[in-house]
Amino acid sequence: MGVEKVLTMIKVRIRKSPLKEVSKQESAYFGDGVAQLMDDPLVAFDDKNKERLELDGRGNVNRKWMEDNIGPLLGAGHSRAAFELKNNPSLVLKIASDAIDGGVFTNKKEIELFNKYPEFFPKVYISDPAGMFFVTEKVDNKFKKAGLTKSLSNNFPAINKIAELLRNDPSRAHMVDKIIYWMWETFVRSDGYFGKRYDRVAFEMELGHIVGKDIAKAALPLIEKDQALSRLGAIIKDYNILPFDLMGDNIATDFETGERFYIIDASIFLDD
């Protein structure tokens, strides 16, 4: 969707009246600034940047307005900026900024997948129909290996069982988190369990090098019967999510419990 079409959608919506009225309860929860953005997303841009939007589809949000009305800036890239909601610090507002077309594309893609697969993506609370912004839960992508073990174990029964088997093995109990981390790397590699050319024998052999042959033999049937792993594998194949999208800062957990497993920064969200 081009910038012209996005701006036209916004203007038509503003002339007609807000597409979605923000209730008093929502306004109190998200803040008056979000209510203003729902009414008119262009309120986040000063006159100079509104002119730039009209001319070449680029324009930076007014940081002062955003921080006064939404909350502190968390970070910004070439096409979006993210702000913490001062009314609710557990939430983040992502808004298209600078390269607006790319920001809108990424927003709409994230909104689509976040809503379609809530078990693997952060929750979307409210969004602009044109894709200019949306509010989502704040996540933690700096969790350590112990956090990854907790997150994976809570969401995938097979991994939980493998971790349990490792803890019951005196020779491996002291390095469960490291082993689970290495195992996850094996899972997400292009020829690993989620790969299009999954080789059961090769995977069991590689898994055996990491967790031990005995545990690998016991774990493989559990892995193959794990419906959550199967569903994640289907999403990976359907959307061609790359291995590095499931590692490092590209995955996260929730701040409140540290138990959720989220994909937050996949390359499929980028406008190529």
Backbone as CSV, one residue per row, in Angstrom:
resi,resn,N_x,N_y,N_z,CA_x,CA_y,CA_z,C_x,C_y,C_z
1,MET,0.851,-1.198,0.000,0.000,0.000,0.000,0.881,1.241,0.000
2,GLY,0.707,2.131,-1.013,1.529,3.325,-1.105,1.153,4.380,-0.083
3,VAL,2.069,5.334,0.100,1.835,6.419,1.066,0.596,7.210,0.699
4,GLU,0.419,7.494,-0.601,-0.734,8.284,-1.046,-2.042,7.638,-0.600
5,LYS,-2.115,6.317,-0.788,-3.338,5.604,-0.420,-3.556,5.642,1.088
6,VAL,-2.460,5.483,1.858,-2.560,5.528,3.320,-3.059,6.887,3.774
7,LEU,-2.454,7.957,3.239,-2.861,9.307,3.625,-4.302,9.585,3.237
8,THR,-4.714,9.092,2.058,-6.100,9.274,1.612,-7.060,8.572,2.559
9,MET,-6.701,7.341,2.958,-7.539,6.594,3.905,-7.712,7.367,5.205
10,ILE,-6.604,7.925,5.702,-6.645,8.681,6.958,-7.534,9.903,6.814
11,LYS,-7.352,10.645,5.715,-8.118,11.890,5.521,-9.613,11.610,5.361
12,VAL,-9.937,10.578,4.592,-11.350,10.219,4.409,-11.961,9.840,5.743
13,ARG,-11.220,9.059,6.522,-11.713,8.627,7.829,-11.928,9.818,8.750
14,ILE,-10.999,10.779,8.712,-11.112,11.959,9.573,-12.327,12.789,9.190
15,ARG,-12.562,12.942,7.879,-13.705,13.742,7.416,-15.027,13.118,7.836
16,LYS,-15.078,11.793,7.785,-16.328,11.098,8.089,-16.603,11.030,9.588
17,SER,-15.563,10.965,10.373,-15.595,10.751,11.836,-14.724,9.535,12.127
18,PRO,-14.251,9.386,13.357,-13.347,8.279,13.686,-13.951,6.927,13.344
19,LEU,-13.131,6.046,12.788,-13.595,4.713,12.445,-13.902,3.925,13.712
20,LYS,-13.155,4.200,14.742,-13.368,3.507,16.016,-13.342,4.534,17.144
21,GLU,-14.479,4.707,17.785,-14.524,5.612,18.926,-13.751,4.974,20.088
22,VAL,-12.920,5.760,20.720,-12.184,5.267,21.880,-12.996,5.583,23.128
23,SER,-13.404,4.562,23.855,-14.240,4.753,25.033,-13.444,5.428,26.149
24,LYS,-14.172,5.902,27.165,-13.511,6.523,28.316,-12.593,5.521,29.016
25,GLN,-13.061,4.262,29.071,-12.244,3.230,29.711,-10.952,2.999,28.933
26,GLU,-11.065,2.935,27.594,-9.879,2.748,26.751,-8.950,3.944,26.851
27,SER,-9.541,5.132,26.877,-8.744,6.352,26.970,-7.946,6.367,28.271
28,ALA,-8.578,5.914,29.348,-7.891,5.868,30.640,-6.790,4.808,30.625
29,TYR,-7.039,3.708,29.910,-6.077,2.602,29.862,-4.881,2.932,28.974
30,PHE,-5.162,3.458,27.778,-4.089,3.741,26.821,-3.554,5.169,26.931
31,GLY,-4.375,6.070,27.424,-3.980,7.469,27.504,-4.694,8.310,26.454
32,ASP,-4.877,9.603,26.733,-5.570,10.503,25.810,-4.828,10.630,24.478
33,GLY,-3.496,10.490,24.525,-2.714,10.613,23.295,-3.086,9.565,22.267
34,VAL,-3.320,8.337,22.715,-3.714,7.266,21.803,-5.097,7.558,21.238
35,ALA,-5.974,8.094,22.079,-7.309,8.466,21.603,-7.204,9.528,20.507
36,GLN,-6.299,10.492,20.672,-6.091,11.519,19.644,-5.551,10.906,18.355
37,LEU,-4.634,9.945,18.481,-4.083,9.285,17.286,-5.153,8.471,16.559
38,MET,-6.034,7.824,17.307,-7.112,7.065,16.676,-8.037,7.993,15.900
39,ASP,-8.203,9.203,16.417,-9.047,10.201,15.756,-8.356,10.746,14.502
40,ASP,-7.052,11.022,14.620,-6.280,11.580,13.515,-4.794,11.259,13.704
41,PRO,-4.279,10.207,13.036,-2.864,9.835,13.192,-1.889,10.941,12.803
42,LEU,-2.339,11.870,11.956,-1.437,12.929,11.502,-1.171,13.976,12.582
43,VAL,-1.894,13.881,13.706,-1.641,14.804,14.810,-0.222,14.616,15.350
44,ALA,0.382,13.452,15.074,1.737,13.170,15.548,2.819,13.850,14.709
45,PHE,2.424,14.514,13.618,3.388,15.169,12.736,3.186,16.678,12.766
46,ASP,4.285,17.423,12.828,4.146,18.884,12.764,3.898,19.297,11.316
47,ASP,3.628,20.595,11.101,3.250,21.079,9.765,4.321,20.793,8.719
48,LYS,5.583,20.988,9.100,6.680,20.768,8.158,6.707,19.315,7.681
49,ASN,6.529,18.371,8.608,6.575,16.963,8.234,5.301,16.508,7.535
50,LYS,4.191,17.183,7.801,2.975,16.889,7.036,3.175,17.264,5.580
51,GLU,3.870,18.380,5.348,4.177,18.794,3.976,5.098,17.783,3.299
52,ARG,6.098,17.300,4.044,7.007,16.280,3.502,6.238,15.011,3.128
53,LEU,5.274,14.646,3.967,4.472,13.462,3.678,3.740,13.614,2.348
54,GLU,3.185,14.808,2.133,2.464,15.076,0.892,3.401,15.035,-0.312
55,LEU,4.626,15.552,-0.137,5.571,15.680,-1.245,6.239,14.364,-1.617
56,ASP,6.840,13.683,-0.626,7.621,12.489,-0.970,7.363,11.284,-0.074
57,GLY,6.308,11.355,0.741,5.950,10.196,1.550,6.861,9.941,2.733
58,ARG,7.678,10.926,3.079,8.553,10.773,4.240,8.223,11.853,5.263
59,GLY,8.383,11.501,6.516,8.121,12.479,7.562,8.338,11.870,8.928
60,ASN,9.004,12.602,9.796,9.275,12.108,11.137,8.207,12.576,12.118
61,VAL,7.815,11.690,13.021,6.844,12.091,14.027,7.474,13.151,14.925
62,ASN,6.620,13.979,15.466,7.054,15.037,16.382,7.356,14.392,17.738
63,ARG,8.648,14.236,18.037,9.038,13.520,19.254,8.476,14.186,20.507
64,LYS,8.479,15.511,20.535,7.977,16.216,21.726,6.501,15.903,21.944
65,TRP,5.726,15.986,20.850,4.294,15.691,20.982,4.104,14.253,21.453
66,MET,4.850,13.332,20.853,4.706,11.920,21.205,5.068,11.677,22.675
67,GLU,6.162,12.268,23.124,6.578,12.022,24.517,5.660,12.740,25.509
68,ASP,5.114,13.885,25.107,4.177,14.593,25.990,2.837,13.863,26.085
69,ASN,2.415,13.252,24.985,1.069,12.687,24.918,1.013,11.156,24.955
70,ILE,2.093,10.510,24.553,2.123,9.047,24.541,3.022,8.511,25.643
71,GLY,4.308,8.883,25.601,5.261,8.407,26.594,6.674,8.439,26.041
72,PRO,7.653,7.981,26.806,9.062,8.075,26.403,9.398,7.244,25.165
73,LEU,10.324,7.772,24.367,10.822,7.069,23.184,11.665,5.871,23.626
74,LEU,11.370,4.702,23.047,12.152,3.506,23.352,13.212,3.242,22.290
75,GLY,12.916,3.665,21.065,13.861,3.444,19.974,13.220,3.790,18.646
76,ALA,14.058,3.937,17.618,13.554,4.277,16.292,14.460,3.678,15.227
77,GLY,13.853,3.267,14.104,14.594,2.746,12.964,14.346,3.594,11.744
78,HIS,14.572,3.019,10.562,14.438,3.821,9.340,12.987,4.043,8.929
79,SER,12.054,3.292,9.534,10.663,3.465,9.117,9.653,3.486,10.266
80,ARG,10.119,3.320,11.502,9.193,3.326,12.634,9.863,3.849,13.888
81,ALA,9.024,4.265,14.832,9.502,4.644,16.165,8.607,3.945,17.187
82,ALA,9.175,3.645,18.346,8.423,2.956,19.396,8.438,3.784,20.671
83,PHE,7.271,3.933,21.282,7.127,4.726,22.502,6.416,3.902,23.568
84,GLU,6.924,3.987,24.777,6.263,3.350,25.918,5.062,4.197,26.319
85,LEU,3.957,3.551,26.662,2.777,4.298,27.092,2.940,4.729,28.548
86,LYS,2.901,6.033,28.780,3.074,6.516,30.156,1.894,6.113,31.038
87,ASN,0.707,5.937,30.434,-0.456,5.494,31.201,-0.366,4.025,31.579
88,ASN,0.407,3.262,30.768,0.537,1.836,31.003,1.900,1.383,30.477
89,PRO,2.940,1.439,31.315,4.313,1.123,30.883,4.525,-0.308,30.383
90,SER,3.520,-1.158,30.541,3.653,-2.528,30.034,3.273,-2.612,28.555
91,LEU,2.892,-1.462,27.973,2.482,-1.425,26.568,3.394,-0.512,25.756
92,VAL,3.474,-0.783,24.455,4.313,-0.018,23.528,3.487,0.382,22.319
93,LEU,3.676,1.615,21.857,3.041,2.074,20.626,4.099,2.153,19.533
94,LYS,3.861,1.448,18.433,4.757,1.494,17.277,4.087,2.329,16.194
95,ILE,4.802,3.338,15.679,4.220,4.250,14.712,5.144,4.428,13.511
96,ALA,4.565,4.490,12.324,5.344,4.717,11.116,5.968,6.103,11.176
97,SER,7.254,6.182,10.882,7.979,7.451,10.955,9.138,7.410,9.974
98,ASP,9.429,8.541,9.348,10.469,8.675,8.328,10.009,7.987,7.036
99,ALA,10.460,6.761,6.752,10.026,6.054,5.540,8.637,5.459,5.816
100,ILE,7.612,6.282,5.660,6.257,5.935,6.097,5.734,4.668,5.428
101,ASP,5.974,4.527,4.129,5.456,3.371,3.406,5.979,2.070,4.005
102,GLY,7.292,2.029,4.301,7.878,0.838,4.909,7.335,0.589,6.300
103,GLY,7.151,1.678,7.066,6.615,1.551,8.413,5.202,1.017,8.422
104,VAL,4.384,1.496,7.479,3.004,1.031,7.378,2.976,-0.445,6.980
105,PHE,3.836,-0.821,6.025,3.906,-2.225,5.607,4.237,-3.115,6.806
106,THR,5.280,-2.740,7.556,5.712,-3.537,8.709,4.626,-3.593,9.773
107,ASN,4.001,-2.449,10.052,2.917,-2.420,11.038,1.788,-3.371,10.646
108,LYS,1.356,-3.290,9.391,0.223,-4.102,8.950,0.574,-5.594,8.984
109,LYS,1.821,-5.910,8.631,2.254,-7.309,8.656,2.288,-7.829,10.089
110,GLU,2.819,-7.017,11.000,2.881,-7.436,12.404,1.475,-7.562,12.981
111,ILE,0.610,-6.605,12.704,-0.764,-6.663,13.209,-1.441,-7.947,12.732
112,GLU,-1.254,-8.267,11.457,-1.864,-9.472,10.881,-1.386,-10.743,11.588
113,LEU,-0.061,-10.909,11.689,0.468,-12.131,12.277,0.305,-12.172,13.789
114,PHE,0.450,-11.021,14.449,0.289,-10.985,15.903,-1.122,-11.418,16.281
115,ASN,-2.111,-10.997,15.493,-3.500,-11.360,15.780,-3.810,-12.800,15.365
116,LYS,-3.172,-13.256,14.289,-3.459,-14.594,13.757,-2.848,-15.693,14.610
117,TYR,-1.656,-15.427,15.162,-0.951,-16.445,15.950,-0.567,-15.886,17.319
118,PRO,-1.549,-15.634,18.177,-1.266,-15.012,19.480,-0.400,-15.861,20.400
119,GLU,-0.289,-17.162,20.110,0.548,-18.011,20.960,2.034,-17.802,20.700
120,PHE,2.372,-17.201,19.540,3.785,-17.015,19.195,4.183,-15.565,18.949
121,PHE,3.223,-14.654,19.032,3.518,-13.244,18.813,2.860,-12.404,19.907
122,PRO,3.423,-11.237,20.224,2.832,-10.384,21.262,1.402,-9.958,20.910
123,LYS,0.647,-9.640,21.940,-0.753,-9.255,21.760,-0.875,-7.832,21.223
124,VAL,-1.806,-7.632,20.268,-2.140,-6.301,19.770,-3.402,-5.836,20.483
125,TYR,-3.348,-4.645,21.075,-4.486,-4.142,21.845,-5.387,-3.219,21.040
126,ILE,-4.788,-2.363,20.253,-5.552,-1.401,19.464,-4.685,-0.991,18.281
127,SER,-5.316,-0.739,17.123,-4.516,-0.405,15.943,-5.267,0.533,15.010
128,ASP,-4.497,1.290,14.249,-5.046,2.177,13.234,-5.345,1.356,11.978
129,PRO,-6.549,1.436,11.419,-6.899,0.631,10.246,-5.992,0.876,9.040
130,ALA,-5.425,2.077,8.943,-4.535,2.377,7.817,-3.129,1.844,8.050
131,GLY,-2.845,1.374,9.256,-1.535,0.803,9.554,-0.501,1.805,10.026
132,MET,-0.935,3.012,10.371,0.036,4.020,10.811,0.633,3.676,12.175
133,PHE,-0.147,3.054,13.051,0.363,2.714,14.381,-0.446,1.579,14.985
134,PHE,0.106,0.985,16.018,-0.658,0.036,16.832,-0.021,-0.044,18.210
135,VAL,-0.808,-0.530,19.160,-0.333,-0.692,20.541,-0.217,-2.183,20.823
136,THR,0.935,-2.586,21.338,1.185,-3.994,21.637,1.835,-4.120,23.010
137,GLU,1.928,-5.338,23.501,2.535,-5.521,24.822,4.050,-5.350,24.743
138,LYS,4.615,-4.817,25.800,6.061,-4.659,25.897,6.672,-6.013,26.228
139,VAL,7.761,-6.364,25.536,8.358,-7.682,25.737,9.822,-7.567,26.143
140,ASP,10.357,-8.676,26.629,11.744,-8.743,27.087,12.543,-9.633,26.137
141,ASN,13.416,-9.031,25.323,14.238,-9.829,24.405,15.692,-9.911,24.871
142,LYS,15.909,-9.612,26.138,17.257,-9.683,26.712,17.375,-10.790,27.743
143,PHE,16.423,-11.713,27.715,16.459,-12.779,28.711,17.612,-13.741,28.423
144,LYS,18.217,-14.259,29.480,19.404,-15.100,29.369,19.014,-16.556,29.073
145,LYS,20.022,-17.424,29.033,19.774,-18.831,28.713,18.775,-19.474,29.672
146,ALA,18.842,-19.116,30.943,17.888,-19.663,31.914,16.472,-19.230,31.567
147,GLY,16.340,-17.997,31.099,15.031,-17.495,30.690,14.514,-18.219,29.460
148,LEU,15.423,-18.556,28.538,15.021,-19.286,27.339,14.510,-20.678,27.705
149,THR,15.191,-21.342,28.631,14.746,-22.666,29.082,13.336,-22.585,29.656
150,LYS,13.094,-21.589,30.492,11.776,-21.418,31.112,10.712,-21.158,30.060
151,SER,11.019,-20.257,29.125,10.071,-19.897,28.068,9.749,-21.085,27.173
152,LEU,10.782,-21.781,26.702,10.576,-22.927,25.817,9.853,-24.055,26.544
153,SER,10.242,-24.322,27.783,9.624,-25.409,28.549,8.145,-25.154,28.790
154,ASN,7.793,-23.891,29.001,6.408,-23.543,29.288,5.518,-23.652,28.055
155,ASN,6.109,-23.513,26.872,5.311,-23.475,25.642,5.370,-24.754,24.813
156,PHE,6.409,-25.565,25.031,6.574,-26.784,24.242,6.776,-27.973,25.192
157,PRO,5.760,-28.826,25.343,5.827,-29.953,26.289,7.047,-30.855,26.078
158,ALA,7.448,-31.063,24.824,8.592,-31.940,24.568,9.876,-31.359,25.144
159,ILE,10.049,-30.054,25.008,11.251,-29.417,25.539,11.224,-29.434,27.065
160,ASN,10.050,-29.280,27.623,9.907,-29.368,29.081,10.342,-30.753,29.579
161,LYS,9.952,-31.796,28.840,10.317,-33.164,29.221,11.816,-33.392,29.068
162,ILE,12.411,-32.840,27.996,13.855,-32.979,27.789,14.610,-32.300,28.932
163,ALA,14.156,-31.110,29.314,14.805,-30.397,30.427,14.712,-31.214,31.718
164,GLU,13.566,-31.867,31.905,13.373,-32.705,33.099,14.330,-33.900,33.082
165,LEU,14.482,-34.527,31.920,15.397,-35.665,31.787,16.840,-35.227,32.063
166,LEU,17.192,-34.053,31.591,18.548,-33.533,31.808,18.798,-33.251,33.289
167,ARG,17.798,-32.687,33.966,17.954,-32.373,35.397,18.105,-33.642,36.239
168,ASN,17.534,-34.738,35.756,17.620,-36.004,36.487,18.887,-36.787,36.177
169,ASP,19.705,-36.228,35.288,20.967,-36.872,34.929,22.104,-36.127,35.632
170,PRO,22.753,-36.734,36.624,23.805,-36.050,37.397,24.922,-35.455,36.541
171,SER,25.209,-36.090,35.417,26.310,-35.593,34.581,25.917,-34.382,33.745
172,ARG,24.624,-34.111,33.648,24.176,-32.994,32.801,23.356,-31.954,33.562
173,ALA,22.968,-32.267,34.775,22.058,-31.393,35.531,22.600,-29.978,35.716
174,HIS,23.929,-29.846,35.788,24.534,-28.535,36.053,24.566,-27.631,34.820
175,MET,24.215,-28.172,33.648,24.302,-27.356,32.431,23.034,-27.452,31.566
176,VAL,21.910,-27.608,32.230,20.637,-27.745,31.521,20.370,-26.556,30.599
177,ASP,20.567,-25.340,31.099,20.252,-24.154,30.303,21.117,-24.059,29.048
178,LYS,22.393,-24.379,29.189,23.290,-24.368,28.030,22.864,-25.416,27.003
179,ILE,22.541,-26.603,27.494,22.146,-27.688,26.585,20.860,-27.349,25.848
180,ILE,19.872,-26.790,26.560,18.606,-26.396,25.917,18.865,-25.320,24.868
181,TYR,19.759,-24.394,25.179,20.107,-23.337,24.220,20.733,-23.954,22.963
182,TRP,21.694,-24.854,23.140,22.329,-25.511,21.992,21.305,-26.336,21.209
183,MET,20.407,-26.987,21.930,19.391,-27.803,21.276,18.471,-26.938,20.421
184,TRP,18.090,-25.770,20.974,17.216,-24.870,20.216,17.911,-24.404,18.931
185,GLU,19.206,-24.152,19.001,19.958,-23.796,17.794,19.863,-24.910,16.755
186,THR,19.923,-26.145,17.218,19.805,-27.289,16.312,18.406,-27.360,15.705
187,PHE,17.403,-27.047,16.506,16.016,-27.036,16.026,15.837,-26.047,14.875
188,VAL,16.365,-24.847,15.039,16.014,-23.769,14.118,16.949,-23.654,12.922
189,ARG,18.023,-24.403,12.913,18.896,-24.375,11.749,18.128,-24.773,10.499
190,SER,18.582,-24.293,9.346,17.842,-24.502,8.097,17.585,-25.983,7.800
191,ASP,18.464,-26.873,8.262,18.249,-28.302,8.038,17.850,-29.031,9.317
192,GLY,17.416,-28.249,10.321,17.024,-28.827,11.605,15.594,-29.331,11.596
193,TYR,15.001,-29.403,12.764,13.653,-29.974,12.887,12.613,-29.171,12.097
194,PHE,12.786,-27.863,12.026,11.823,-27.019,11.325,12.153,-26.888,9.836
195,GLY,13.240,-27.483,9.402,13.682,-27.331,8.017,12.758,-28.022,7.022
196,LYS,12.817,-27.554,5.789,11.973,-28.136,4.742,12.441,-29.542,4.370
197,ARG,13.718,-29.828,4.635,14.270,-31.141,4.293,14.624,-31.895,5.586
198,TYR,13.704,-31.931,6.506,13.931,-32.587,7.806,14.324,-34.050,7.614
199,ASP,15.473,-34.407,8.153,15.996,-35.776,8.082,15.988,-36.339,9.504
200,ARG,15.084,-37.268,9.773,14.890,-37.777,11.134,16.156,-38.410,11.702
201,VAL,16.824,-39.220,10.892,18.023,-39.913,11.358,19.137,-38.921,11.665
202,ALA,19.337,-37.972,10.744,20.389,-36.966,10.942,20.088,-36.082,12.143
203,PHE,18.805,-35.739,12.311,18.411,-34.884,13.428,18.631,-35.603,14.763
204,GLU,18.268,-36.893,14.827,18.462,-37.662,16.067,19.946,-37.772,16.401
205,MET,20.760,-37.945,15.364,22.199,-38.061,15.585,22.765,-36.752,16.133
206,GLU,22.345,-35.625,15.532,22.846,-34.332,15.991,22.324,-34.011,17.383
207,LEU,21.057,-34.344,17.615,20.471,-34.135,18.935,21.217,-34.964,19.981
208,GLY,21.634,-36.173,19.591,22.365,-37.044,20.499,23.701,-36.466,20.925
209,HIS,24.344,-35.722,20.016,25.618,-35.081,20.360,25.421,-34.018,21.443
210,ILE,24.227,-33.450,21.501,23.960,-32.342,22.426,23.387,-32.827,23.758
211,VAL,22.358,-33.658,23.696,21.684,-34.077,24.938,22.078,-35.486,25.382
212,GLY,22.808,-36.197,24.534,23.144,-37.578,24.833,22.249,-38.529,24.045
213,LYS,22.810,-39.638,23.581,22.061,-40.564,22.723,20.821,-41.117,23.410
214,ASP,20.948,-41.418,24.713,19.821,-42.000,25.440,18.642,-41.038,25.510
215,ILE,18.937,-39.779,25.838,17.868,-38.777,25.940,17.310,-38.453,24.553
216,ALA,18.172,-38.388,23.564,17.718,-38.097,22.196,16.739,-39.164,21.717
217,LYS,17.054,-40.417,21.995,16.187,-41.523,21.564,14.820,-41.445,22.237
218,ALA,14.819,-41.086,23.527,13.556,-40.972,24.266,12.786,-39.725,23.870
219,ALA,13.529,-38.666,23.528,12.895,-37.366,23.278,12.308,-37.230,21.881
220,LEU,12.903,-37.910,20.901,12.473,-37.695,19.516,10.985,-37.963,19.278
221,PRO,10.426,-39.070,19.787,8.975,-39.277,19.618,8.143,-38.170,20.273
222,LEU,8.616,-37.668,21.412,7.903,-36.585,22.093,7.927,-35.315,21.250
223,ILE,9.087,-35.045,20.667,9.244,-33.853,19.815,8.294,-33.927,18.626
224,GLU,8.252,-35.090,18.001,7.439,-35.238,16.785,5.941,-35.233,17.081
225,LYS,5.565,-35.492,18.335,4.145,-35.468,18.717,3.739,-34.142,19.360
226,ASP,4.686,-33.248,19.563,4.404,-31.969,20.221,3.651,-31.055,19.257
227,GLN,2.367,-30.825,19.543,1.532,-30.046,18.632,1.974,-28.590,18.535
228,ALA,2.490,-28.045,19.648,2.948,-26.646,19.628,4.166,-26.498,18.718
229,LEU,5.096,-27.450,18.786,6.257,-27.419,17.905,5.826,-27.587,16.445
230,SER,4.862,-28.460,16.220,4.364,-28.681,14.860,3.724,-27.420,14.299
231,ARG,2.956,-26.732,15.155,2.293,-25.505,14.702,3.334,-24.420,14.402
232,LEU,4.347,-24.300,15.256,5.405,-23.328,14.991,6.135,-23.678,13.701
233,GLY,6.399,-24.963,13.495,7.058,-25.398,12.270,6.251,-25.057,11.032
234,ALA,4.925,-25.200,11.120,4.054,-24.877,9.981,4.098,-23.388,9.664
235,ILE,4.102,-22.554,10.723,4.181,-21.100,10.522,5.510,-20.733,9.868
236,ILE,6.591,-21.346,10.347,7.924,-21.081,9.803,7.967,-21.404,8.313
237,LYS,7.385,-22.539,7.937,7.404,-22.959,6.530,6.459,-22.100,5.678
238,ASP,5.262,-21.818,6.215,4.281,-21.032,5.455,4.780,-19.631,5.145
239,TYR,5.486,-19.026,6.108,5.939,-17.643,5.938,7.431,-17.530,5.641
240,ASN,8.072,-18.677,5.460,9.501,-18.703,5.136,10.321,-17.899,6.152
241,ILE,10.039,-18.124,7.436,10.802,-17.472,8.501,12.191,-18.100,8.553
242,LEU,13.209,-17.269,8.582,14.586,-17.740,8.515,15.107,-18.169,9.889
243,PRO,16.107,-19.067,9.911,16.630,-19.558,11.194,17.048,-18.462,12.166
244,PHE,17.751,-17.419,11.649,18.218,-16.382,12.577,17.076,-15.558,13.160
245,ASP,15.869,-15.675,12.570,14.709,-14.968,13.117,14.216,-15.602,14.414
246,LEU,14.730,-16.771,14.751,14.286,-17.485,15.947,15.385,-17.573,16.995
247,MET,16.338,-16.658,16.900,17.461,-16.650,17.830,17.729,-15.228,18.328
248,GLY,18.525,-15.140,19.392,19.012,-13.849,19.878,17.917,-12.851,20.202
249,ASP,18.124,-11.601,19.754,17.177,-10.525,20.064,15.884,-10.621,19.267
250,ASN,15.783,-11.591,18.353,14.569,-11.731,17.544,13.474,-12.509,18.253
251,ILE,13.807,-13.108,19.388,12.786,-13.791,20.180,12.720,-13.127,21.559
252,ALA,11.581,-13.266,22.211,11.377,-12.563,23.481,10.417,-13.335,24.367
253,THR,10.265,-12.829,25.571,9.275,-13.364,26.502,8.527,-12.176,27.119
254,ASP,7.485,-12.472,27.876,6.742,-11.392,28.519,7.456,-10.950,29.791
255,PHE,7.283,-9.679,30.146,7.931,-9.143,31.344,7.297,-9.679,32.625
256,GLU,5.999,-9.917,32.579,5.266,-10.250,33.810,5.640,-11.618,34.367
257,THR,5.678,-12.646,33.499,5.919,-14.007,33.989,7.209,-14.633,33.451
258,GLY,7.692,-14.140,32.297,8.863,-14.740,31.673,8.580,-16.118,31.107
259,GLU,7.301,-16.433,30.899,6.927,-17.778,30.461,6.526,-17.869,28.997
260,ARG,6.221,-16.734,28.369,5.767,-16.774,26.983,6.945,-16.879,26.023
261,PHE,6.690,-17.398,24.826,7.697,-17.461,23.765,7.179,-16.638,22.592
262,TYR,7.897,-15.578,22.247,7.442,-14.680,21.183,8.494,-14.520,20.089
263,ILE,8.031,-14.467,18.851,8.853,-14.029,17.725,8.539,-12.548,17.548
264,ILE,9.547,-11.696,17.568,9.255,-10.259,17.564,9.888,-9.474,16.427
265,ASP,10.859,-10.036,15.739,11.572,-9.217,14.758,11.967,-10.045,13.541
266,ALA,11.001,-10.738,12.967,11.302,-11.595,11.824,11.500,-10.781,10.551
267,SER,12.343,-11.281,9.657,12.640,-10.566,8.410,11.405,-10.465,7.513
268,ILE,10.399,-11.314,7.749,9.176,-11.236,6.934,8.405,-9.956,7.174
269,PHE,8.738,-9.243,8.272,8.040,-7.993,8.562,8.612,-6.813,7.780
270,LEU,9.746,-7.023,7.104,10.399,-5.913,6.410,9.830,-5.736,5.021
271,ASP,9.758,-4.499,4.579,9.273,-4.173,3.245,10.447,-4.162,2.290
272,ASP,10.574,-5.249,1.520,11.678,-5.349,0.568,11.349,-4.639,-0.742
